[in-house]
Amino acid sequence: MTVYVLDSSALIRYLDKEAGGDRVKAILKACVTGQAGLLISAVQWGEVAGNLRKRFGAHEEERVLSSLLPSEAEIVPASGERAVHAAELRADHKMAYADAFALDLTMDSPDRVFVTADYGFKSVSNLAQIEFLPAK
């Protein structure tokens, strides 16, 4: 079974009803029906929370976060081991630290597909399966 790892940019595209949002919606539905797994790094989840809070305030952030992911999805904690590996990815591939957490999570299994709207991941597309959402 395919397990999708969502980037914060993918969830924001979905929330904003932008290009690729329909693809993210389909992934969320596949998770609910048991046709796919769904993961997001706690670091990426925090990026979504911060984006919502900055744009809409604390109350709206809480409301949206509580209903955004299906209960079948898993928010994966940032363990010490994962933090070190993310730091290594950041240093070796000159990428943002938060992005490295998402890539590391995807690299855990060949059945995982990273879904992103961030074309900066093109430079590491040899390290994991990456599905790029359409450009705006």
N, C-alpha and C positions, 0 to 999 in steps of 0.2 A: 504494500500500500504506500502511496506517495504521502510524504509528510511535508507540508509547506511551512516554511519559516518566513514570517512577514517582517519586512522592514517598516520602520515608522513611516517612511514616505508612502508606502503602499496603503497603510491605514488612513493616512491623511488624504490621499487621493480618493479613497472610498468615502470618507466623511464629507469631503468637499464636492463629491459627485463630478470629479474630473476624469480625464482620460485614464482608462484602466480601472476605474472604480467598479465597473460591472464585473471585471475579472476577479477582483477581490471579493465581491459579493458572492460570486459563484464558488470561490474557495471556502468562504464562511459556510455556505449551504452544504457543500460537500463534507465539511467537518461535522455538521449537525447530523447528516444522514449516515455517517460512518464510512463514507467513501474515501475520505482522506483524513490525515492527521493535521493538526495545526499547532505551531509553536511560535512564540515570540520571546526574545530575550528580555529579561527584566529591565535592562538598560534601554532597549528600544521602546519598551512600554512606558518607561519614564519620559522618553522624548515625546511620545504622543501626549502624555499627561501635561507636560510643560507647555507644549504647543497649544493645547486646549485652554489651559489656565491663562496663558498670556493673551489669547484671542478673545475668550468669552467669560473669564472669571471663574472663581472657585466652585460656585454652585453648578454651573453648566459643565465644568470639567468632571465633577463627581457624577452627575447625571449621565453623561455620555459614556464615561469609562465603565459604569456599572452595567451598561447594556450593550457595549460594543462587541465584545468577544462572546462566542457561544460557550456554554459551560464545559464543552468537550475540549476546548482549547487549553493549552498549558502555557503559563508564563514561567519561563525557566530562570531560576535565580543565577546571579553572578557569583559563582564559587571562586575560591582562591585559585584553583587550577585554571579555570576558564579565564580569569582576570590576567593571569600570567600569559596564557596562550594568546589572548587578545592583544596584550602589550607587544608580544613578539610579532604578531601579524602587522600591527601598527608600525613597528620599527622596520620590518622587512619590506613592507609594501606601501609605506608612506600613505596611510589611510587614517581616518578619524578613529579614535579609540572606541566610540560607541558602535561604529560600523564594524569594527573588528569583532566585537561580541557577536553580532548577527552572523558574520561570516564563519566564525568559529563554531557556532551552534549548527550551522548548515553542514559544515565539514565533518560532523560527528558520524554521519551515515550517508552512503551513496543513494539512499532512498529519499533524501531531503532535497527540496528545491527552494531556493531563496527567491522571494518575490519582492521586487524593488522598483521604484521609479527613479532611482539615483544612478545615472549613467556613469558615475565615478567608479562603479564596481566593474566596469568593462576591463579594467587593468588586472583584475584578479579572477576573471571568469574561467581561467584554467584550474582554479583551486576547488570549485564547487559548481553544481548545477545552479544557474541563475536565470530566472525569467524576468525580463525587463518589461515593465508596463510601457504603453505607448507614450511618446513625448506629448507634451501639452500642445 
